[in-house]
């Protein structure tokens, strides 16, 4: 996809940030800070302690830890800071996709499971689906009403394009969708590589959670938690 091409940002699909030329480039650090540049304002309260993930997720996330550790000498500890190494793994894998068809499934599944676990541990949530066809996997947050497929997100990062049928976009409550789209539309725009990067997905989810939690607090719903049954 040409880097000059811009993306419509009035949609919660993907990272909800647009691509533009490098001379007009801005980073997420320029918005939504608490006065200490680069620190996102996250919604209160803190997420509840999370349970261990389903075994298929645990196995794939562990594989990501091994692959990245072997290739880059980095220790992935499921903190959001480590997603920069996952970004690099995805970036390095792209040129090889045409020669090694199996690489797509390997990287998208391992990196997607790791991304999902980083998100789940940061914001709370449950894997609604974590078996069978990877395109149908779903992670549901517990502090706000939102589901998505982290594996689909990494697939898009590998393709630098949308992945139809992989649920990489955020699925929200219909009553919150329009104003959340407007909120995300105000974010700065970036080039394709950053737009689809796993670390960008985390950053946008942090903004989404903060905005939705703020709206819940304003309605007196600050103590509400969403369980898997709420998503059925």
Secondary structure as UniProt FT lines:
FT   TURN            3..4
FT   TURN            14..15
FT   HELIX           22..24
FT   HELIX           28..30
FT   TURN            37..38
FT   HELIX           55..72
FT   HELIX           80..82
FT   HELIX           83..94
FT   TURN            95..99
FT   HELIX           102..123
FT   STRAND          125..129
FT   HELIX           134..136
FT   STRAND          138..141
FT   STRAND          146..148
FT   HELIX           150..159
FT   TURN            164..165
FT   STRAND          171..172
FT   HELIX           174..185
FT   HELIX           192..196
FT   HELIX           198..218
FT   TURN            219..220
FT   TURN            222..223
FT   HELIX           228..231
//
